[in-house]
Amino acid sequence: MADASTTAKKTVTIVQTGSPIGRRADQEATLKGLGLNKLHRRRILEDTPSVRGMINKVQHLVRVESEG
């Protein structure tokens, strides 16, 4: 049986701070892929390389609040 520390996934909390209006379509699609579609929406996502890449692509529209 695995203990809780090895099965716990790392997470990252992100908040949408900017609007996708007037941005490229791929940036709007990336926000939707992250589960964000309105200002100040907060999502807790698994910290994976693909999620980090998506955050990096729209870093001017989101804020990373906590990692852990």
DSSP file (Angstrom, degrees, kcal/mol; ACC not computed):
  #  RESIDUE AA STRUCTURE BP1 BP2  ACC     N-H-->O    O-->H-N    N-H-->O    O-->H-N    TCO  KAPPA ALPHA  PHI   PSI    X-CA   Y-CA   Z-CA
    1    1 A M              0   0    0      0, 0.0     2,-0.2     0, 0.0     0, 0.0   0.000 360.0 360.0 360.0 129.0    0.0    0.0    0.0
    2    2 A A        -     0   0    0      1,-0.1     2,-0.1     2,-0.0     5,-0.0  -0.553 360.0-121.4 -81.5 143.0    1.4    3.4   -1.0
    3    3 A D    >>  -     0   0    0     -2,-0.2     4,-1.1     1,-0.1     3,-0.9  -0.370  27.6-104.5 -80.3 167.3    1.5    6.2    1.5
    4    4 A A  H 3> S+     0   0    0      1,-0.2     4,-1.4     2,-0.2    -1,-0.1   0.784 114.0  62.4 -63.8 -30.5   -0.3    9.5    0.9
    5    5 A S  H 34 S+     0   0    0      1,-0.2    -1,-0.2     2,-0.2    -3,-0.0   0.819 105.6  45.0 -70.1 -29.1    2.9   11.4    0.2
    6    6 A T  H <4 S+     0   0    0     -3,-0.9    -1,-0.2     1,-0.2    -2,-0.2   0.758 116.5  44.9 -85.1 -23.7    3.8    9.4   -2.9
    7    7 A T  H  < S+     0   0    0     -4,-1.1     2,-0.3     2,-0.1    -2,-0.2   0.623  87.0 105.6 -93.3 -13.2    0.3    9.4   -4.3
    8    8 A A     <  -     0   0    0     -4,-1.4     2,-0.3    -5,-0.2    -5,-0.0  -0.507  65.6-139.9 -70.4 129.3   -0.4   13.1   -3.8
    9    9 A K        -     0   0    0     -2,-0.3     2,-0.2     1,-0.1    -2,-0.1  -0.642  15.7-114.7 -88.7 144.9   -0.3   15.0   -7.0
   10   10 A K        -     0   0    0     -2,-0.3    37,-2.6    37,-0.2     2,-0.3  -0.576  38.4-164.8 -74.7 143.0    1.3   18.4   -7.3
   11   11 A T  E     -A   46   0A   0     35,-0.3    57,-2.7    -2,-0.2     2,-0.4  -0.851  15.4-154.6-127.7 163.5   -1.1   21.1   -8.1
   12   12 A V  E     -AB  45  67A   0     33,-2.6    33,-2.8    -2,-0.3     2,-0.5  -0.998  11.4-145.2-137.6 135.9   -1.1   24.7   -9.3
   13   13 A T  E     -AB  44  66A   0     53,-2.7    52,-2.7    -2,-0.4    53,-0.9  -0.896  21.3-177.1-104.7 125.3   -3.8   27.3   -8.8
   14   14 A I  E     -AB  43  64A   0     29,-2.6    29,-2.5    -2,-0.5     2,-0.4  -0.926  11.4-161.7-124.1 149.5   -4.3   29.8  -11.6
   15   15 A V  E     -AB  42  63A   0     48,-2.3    48,-2.5    -2,-0.3     2,-0.5  -0.992  23.5-123.1-129.1 134.2   -6.7   32.8  -11.8
   16   16 A Q  E     + B   0  62A   0     25,-2.0    24,-2.8    -2,-0.4    46,-0.3  -0.660  35.2 165.9 -78.1 126.2   -7.7   34.5  -15.0
   17   17 A T        +     0   0    0     44,-2.9     2,-0.3    -2,-0.5    45,-0.2   0.511  56.4  52.2-116.4 -11.8   -6.8   38.2  -14.9
   18   18 A G  S    S-     0   0    0     43,-2.0    43,-0.1    20,-0.1    -1,-0.1  -0.913  77.3-115.6-130.5 156.8   -7.2   39.3  -18.6
   19   19 A S        -     0   0    0     -2,-0.3    19,-0.1     1,-0.1     9,-0.0  -0.640  10.4-143.5 -88.6 142.9   -9.9   39.0  -21.2
   20   20 A P    >   +     0   0    0      0, 0.0     3,-2.2     0, 0.0     2,-0.2   0.503  63.6 122.1 -80.8  -2.2   -9.3   37.0  -24.4
   21   21 A I  T 3  S+     0   0    0      1,-0.3    -2,-0.1     7,-0.1     3,-0.1  -0.421  82.5  12.1 -63.0 128.0  -11.3   39.6  -26.4
   22   22 A G  T 3  S+     0   0    0      1,-0.3    -1,-0.3    -2,-0.2     2,-0.2   0.466 105.7 115.5  83.1   2.2   -9.0   40.9  -29.2
   23   23 A R  S <  S-     0   0    0     -3,-2.2    -1,-0.3     1,-0.1     5,-0.0  -0.502  78.0 -78.8 -95.3 169.6   -6.5   38.1  -28.6
   24   24 A R    >>  -     0   0    0     -2,-0.2     4,-1.6     1,-0.1     3,-0.7  -0.326  40.6-116.4 -65.4 151.8   -5.5   35.4  -31.1
   25   25 A A  H 3> S+     0   0    0      1,-0.3     4,-2.3     2,-0.2     5,-0.2   0.831 113.6  58.2 -60.8 -34.5   -7.9   32.5  -31.3
   26   26 A D  H 3> S+     0   0    0      1,-0.2     4,-1.8     2,-0.2    -1,-0.3   0.831 104.0  51.8 -68.7 -29.6   -5.3   30.0  -30.0
   27   27 A Q  H <> S+     0   0    0     -3,-0.7     4,-2.0     2,-0.2    -1,-0.2   0.891 109.9  48.7 -71.7 -38.4   -4.9   32.0  -26.8
   28   28 A E  H  X S+     0   0    0     -4,-1.6     4,-2.0     1,-0.2    -2,-0.2   0.905 111.7  49.7 -64.3 -41.4   -8.7   32.0  -26.2
   29   29 A A  H  X S+     0   0    0     -4,-2.3     4,-2.2     1,-0.2    -2,-0.2   0.861 108.0  54.0 -65.8 -35.6   -8.7   28.2  -26.9
   30   30 A T  H  X S+     0   0    0     -4,-1.8     4,-1.6     2,-0.2    -1,-0.2   0.912 107.2  50.5 -65.6 -42.3   -5.9   27.8  -24.4
   31   31 A L  H  <>S+     0   0    0     -4,-2.0     5,-2.7     1,-0.2     4,-0.4   0.924 111.1  48.6 -59.9 -43.9   -7.8   29.6  -21.7
   32   32 A K  H ><5S+     0   0    0     -4,-2.0     3,-1.1     1,-0.2    -1,-0.2   0.881 108.0  55.1 -63.7 -37.2  -10.8   27.4  -22.4
   33   33 A G  H 3<5S+     0   0    0     -4,-2.2    -1,-0.2     1,-0.3    -2,-0.2   0.807 106.3  51.3 -64.6 -29.9   -8.5   24.3  -22.2
   34   34 A L  T 3<5S-     0   0    0     -4,-1.6    -1,-0.3    -3,-0.3    -2,-0.2   0.523 122.8-108.6 -82.3  -6.4   -7.4   25.5  -18.8
   35   35 A G  T < 5S+     0   0    0     -3,-1.1     2,-0.4    -4,-0.4    -3,-0.2   0.673  78.4 128.2  87.6  18.1  -11.0   25.7  -17.7
   36   36 A L      < +     0   0    0     -5,-2.7    -1,-0.3    -6,-0.2    -2,-0.2  -0.910  11.3 143.0-110.3 132.7  -11.0   29.5  -17.6
   37   37 A N        +     0   0    0     -2,-0.4     2,-0.3     1,-0.3    -1,-0.1   0.404  62.6  45.8-145.0  -3.5  -13.7   31.6  -19.4
   38   38 A K  S >  S-     0   0    0    -19,-0.1     3,-1.6   -22,-0.0    -1,-0.3  -0.980  91.5 -86.4-140.3 153.7  -14.5   34.6  -17.2
   39   39 A L  T 3  S+     0   0    0     -2,-0.3   -22,-0.2     1,-0.2     3,-0.1  -0.248 109.7  15.9 -58.7 144.1  -12.3   37.1  -15.3
   40   40 A H  T 3  S+     0   0    0    -24,-2.8    -1,-0.2     1,-0.3     2,-0.2   0.555  84.3 148.9  68.3  12.4  -11.3   36.1  -11.8
   41   41 A R    <   -     0   0    0     -3,-1.6   -25,-2.0   -25,-0.1     2,-0.4  -0.555  34.5-150.0 -71.6 142.0  -12.2   32.4  -12.3
   42   42 A R  E     -A   15   0A   0     -2,-0.2     2,-0.4   -27,-0.2   -27,-0.2  -0.951  15.7-177.9-119.9 133.2   -9.9   30.2  -10.2
   43   43 A R  E     -A   14   0A   0    -29,-2.5   -29,-2.6    -2,-0.4     2,-0.6  -0.992  19.2-150.3-132.3 140.8   -8.8   26.6  -11.2
   44   44 A I  E     +A   13   0A   0     -2,-0.4     2,-0.3   -31,-0.2   -31,-0.2  -0.951  30.5 177.2-107.9 115.4   -6.7   24.1   -9.4
   45   45 A L  E     -A   12   0A   0    -33,-2.8   -33,-2.6    -2,-0.6     2,-0.2  -0.808  36.7 -95.1-120.5 157.0   -5.0   21.9  -11.9
   46   46 A E  E     -A   11   0A   0     -2,-0.3     2,-1.4   -35,-0.2   -35,-0.3  -0.514  42.5-117.8 -68.6 136.8   -2.4   19.1  -11.8
   47   47 A D        +     0   0    0    -37,-2.6   -37,-0.2    -2,-0.2    -1,-0.1  -0.627  57.4 146.7 -83.7  90.9    1.1   20.4  -12.3
   48   48 A T     >  -     0   0    0     -2,-1.4     4,-2.6     1,-0.1     5,-0.2  -0.802  62.1-108.0-119.9 163.1    2.2   18.7  -15.5
   49   49 A P  H  > S+     0   0    0      0, 0.0     4,-2.1     0, 0.0     5,-0.1   0.872 119.4  52.9 -59.0 -36.0    4.5   19.9  -18.3
   50   50 A S  H  > S+     0   0    0      2,-0.2     4,-1.9     1,-0.2     5,-0.1   0.911 110.4  46.4 -68.4 -40.3    1.5   20.3  -20.6
   51   51 A V  H  > S+     0   0    0      2,-0.2     4,-2.5     1,-0.2    -1,-0.2   0.908 111.5  52.3 -66.0 -41.3   -0.4   22.5  -18.2
   52   52 A R  H  X S+     0   0    0     -4,-2.6     4,-2.4     1,-0.2    -2,-0.2   0.890 108.5  51.1 -61.0 -38.9    2.8   24.6  -17.5
   53   53 A G  H  X S+     0   0    0     -4,-2.1     4,-1.7     2,-0.2    -1,-0.2   0.891 109.9  49.2 -64.6 -39.7    3.1   25.1  -21.3
   54   54 A M  H  X S+     0   0    0     -4,-1.9     4,-1.4     2,-0.2    -2,-0.2   0.912 111.3  49.4 -66.1 -41.8   -0.5   26.3  -21.5
   55   55 A I  H  < S+     0   0    0     -4,-2.5     3,-0.3     1,-0.2    -2,-0.2   0.913 109.8  52.1 -62.0 -42.2    0.1   28.7  -18.6
   56   56 A N  H >< S+     0   0    0     -4,-2.4     3,-1.0     1,-0.2    -1,-0.2   0.854 105.3  55.8 -62.8 -34.9    3.2   30.0  -20.3
   57   57 A K  H 3< S+     0   0    0     -4,-1.7    -1,-0.2     1,-0.2    -2,-0.2   0.840 121.1  27.9 -67.6 -33.3    1.3   30.6  -23.5
   58   58 A V  T >X S+     0   0    0     -4,-1.4     3,-2.3    -3,-0.3     4,-0.8  -0.095  78.3 131.4-118.4  33.9   -1.3   32.8  -21.8
   59   59 A Q  T <4 S+     0   0    0     -3,-1.0     3,-0.2     1,-0.3    -1,-0.1   0.739  70.5  59.4 -62.0 -22.5    0.9   34.1  -18.9
   60   60 A H  T 34 S+     0   0    0      1,-0.2    -1,-0.3    -3,-0.2    -2,-0.1   0.552 109.8  43.6 -80.5  -7.5   -0.2   37.7  -19.7
   61   61 A L  T <4 S+     0   0    0     -3,-2.3   -44,-2.9    -6,-0.2   -43,-2.0   0.461 113.2  50.0-113.0  -6.6   -3.8   36.7  -19.1
   62   62 A V  E  <  -B   16   0A   0     -4,-0.8     2,-0.4   -46,-0.3   -46,-0.2  -0.877  62.4-144.9-132.2 163.0   -3.5   34.6  -15.9
   63   63 A R  E     -B   15   0A   0    -48,-2.5   -48,-2.3    -2,-0.3     2,-0.7  -0.998  15.9-138.1-127.0 131.3   -1.9   34.7  -12.5
   64   64 A V  E     +B   14   0A   0     -2,-0.4   -50,-0.2   -50,-0.2     3,-0.1  -0.814  24.3 178.0 -88.2 117.3   -0.3   31.7  -10.7
   65   65 A E  E     +     0   0A   0    -52,-2.7     2,-0.4    -2,-0.7    -1,-0.2   0.904  58.2   0.7 -89.5 -46.8   -1.4   31.9   -7.1
   66   66 A S  E     -B   13   0A   0    -53,-0.9   -53,-2.7     0, 0.0     2,-0.4  -0.999  50.8-161.4-148.5 149.5    0.0   28.8   -5.5
   67   67 A E  E      B   12   0A   0     -2,-0.4   -55,-0.2   -55,-0.2   -57,-0.0  -0.984 360.0 360.0-126.3 137.7    2.1   25.8   -6.3
   68   68 A G              0   0    0    -57,-2.7   -56,-0.2    -2,-0.4    -1,-0.1   0.415 360.0 360.0 168.4 360.0    2.2   22.8   -4.2
